[in-house]
Amino acid sequence: MKTQARSGGPSQRMLRVGELVRHALADVLSRGDHVDPVLSGHIITVPEVRMSPDLKIATCYVMPLGGKDISPVIKALEANKGHLRHEVARRVELKSAPELRFRKDTTFDEGARMDALLNSPAVTRDLTSQDEDEENQPE
């Protein structure tokens, strides 16, 4: 009988293999020995790789340096996924090489959205009024 994580999140094995695949993919992309001019013309970061529970699919979140030209970079990665999969398989010893899927990394966008939200006048007003209320409270 298989056991599942109680929280429903990724298992330790999924996290560990995802990190190994992330390092291997980042190493392949940083070496720059690609025949694709789009890939060799960009510095690509790989902040996260999420593995499927059976470790057969690796969803790789990528972002070119500066966030420019994301669409052509994703297309180039998809076009070269066979070569990249082979190189990752050489570096990470697994029973089978995972299928690579490439997605845009949106963590920077989410961070910018949260900063804008926290710096909004409504939040600043609420924080200022809360500080004033605490100062006026008798001890």
C-alpha positions as a printed Julia matrix, in Angstrom:
139×3 Matrix{Float64}:
  0.0    0.0     0.0
  1.38   3.43   -0.96
  1.37   6.26    1.53
  0.72   9.87    0.6
  1.96  13.0     2.27
 -0.61  14.19    4.8
 -0.43  17.8     3.64
 -1.1   16.88    0.01
  2.06  18.69   -1.06
  5.09  17.29   -2.84
  6.97  14.45   -1.17
 10.58  14.74   -0.09
 11.59  12.57   -3.03
  9.77  14.84   -5.5
 11.47  17.9    -4.0
 14.9   16.27   -4.01
 14.65  15.04   -7.62
 13.22  18.39   -8.73
 16.22  20.15   -7.25
 18.62  17.72   -8.96
 16.89  18.27  -12.31
 16.94  22.05  -11.74
 20.69  22.03  -11.13
 21.34  19.81  -14.13
 19.18  21.92  -16.45
 20.75  25.15  -15.2
 24.19  23.63  -15.82
 23.25  22.64  -19.39
 21.8   26.08  -20.13
 24.73  27.95  -18.58
 27.34  26.12  -20.66
 25.91  27.66  -23.81
 26.79  24.77  -26.11
 23.49  25.02  -27.99
 22.93  25.1   -31.7
 19.84  27.23  -31.15
 20.7   30.94  -31.51
 17.82  31.99  -29.22
 19.11  29.87  -26.33
 22.75  30.81  -26.85
 21.78  34.49  -26.99
 20.09  34.53  -23.57
 21.09  33.84  -20.01
 18.26  31.68  -18.67
 17.55  31.12  -14.99
 15.72  28.06  -13.68
 14.29  29.04  -10.27
 12.14  25.95   -9.8
 11.42  22.48  -11.16
  8.32  20.62   -9.99
  8.2   16.87  -10.45
  5.09  14.77  -10.95
  4.49  12.13   -8.24
  5.79   9.36  -10.54
  8.89  11.47  -11.42
  8.17  11.16  -15.14
  7.3   14.81  -15.81
  9.44  17.78  -14.81
  7.74  21.16  -15.09
 10.6   23.65  -15.38
  9.92  27.28  -14.55
 12.34  29.47  -16.49
 13.03  33.16  -17.01
 15.55  34.85  -19.29
 17.72  37.41  -17.53
 15.86  40.7   -17.44
 12.55  39.0   -18.26
 12.83  39.91  -21.95
 11.87  37.65  -24.87
 10.17  35.01  -22.73
  7.97  33.72  -25.54
 10.8   32.98  -28.02
 12.87  31.44  -25.23
 10.04  29.07  -24.21
  9.54  28.12  -27.87
 13.27  27.44  -28.28
 13.35  25.34  -25.11
 10.36  23.33  -26.34
 12.0   22.84  -29.73
 15.2   21.59  -28.08
 13.59  19.57  -25.28
 14.92  16.25  -26.63
 18.53  17.42  -26.45
 17.95  19.02  -23.04
 16.27  15.87  -21.72
 19.23  13.79  -22.88
 21.72  16.13  -21.19
 19.71  16.21  -17.95
 19.49  12.38  -17.99
 23.28  12.17  -18.3
 23.71  14.32  -15.19
 20.92  12.9   -13.0
 20.76   9.17  -12.42
 17.11   8.17  -12.54
 15.29   5.07  -13.69
 13.92   7.03  -16.65
 14.6   10.53  -17.92
 11.7   12.84  -17.09
  9.78  14.63  -19.83
 10.62  18.33  -19.64
  7.88  20.95  -19.8
  8.76  24.62  -19.78
  6.69  27.38  -18.19
  7.26  31.06  -17.52
  8.34  31.77  -13.94
  5.85  34.23  -12.46
  7.31  34.61   -8.97
  8.87  37.99   -9.82
  5.52  39.22  -11.15
  3.78  38.02   -7.97
  6.42  39.73   -5.82
  5.97  43.01   -7.71
  2.2   42.71   -7.33
  2.52  42.16   -3.57
  4.9   45.14   -3.24
  2.45  47.34   -5.11
 -0.37  46.12   -2.9
  1.56  46.72    0.32
  2.6   50.19   -0.85
 -0.94  51.16   -1.85
 -2.5   54.17   -0.08
 -5.26  52.02    1.46
 -2.81  49.69    3.19
 -0.61  52.59    4.33
 -3.71  54.33    5.74
 -4.8   51.2     7.58
 -1.35  50.64    9.05
 -1.06  54.28   10.12
 -4.48  54.25   11.81
 -3.65  50.94   13.52
 -0.39  52.4    14.92
 -2.27  55.46   16.21
 -4.9   53.24   17.88
 -2.19  51.26   19.65
 -0.5   54.45   20.9
 -3.8   55.76   22.31
 -4.54  52.53   24.22
 -4.11  52.85   28.01
 -1.56  50.47   29.47
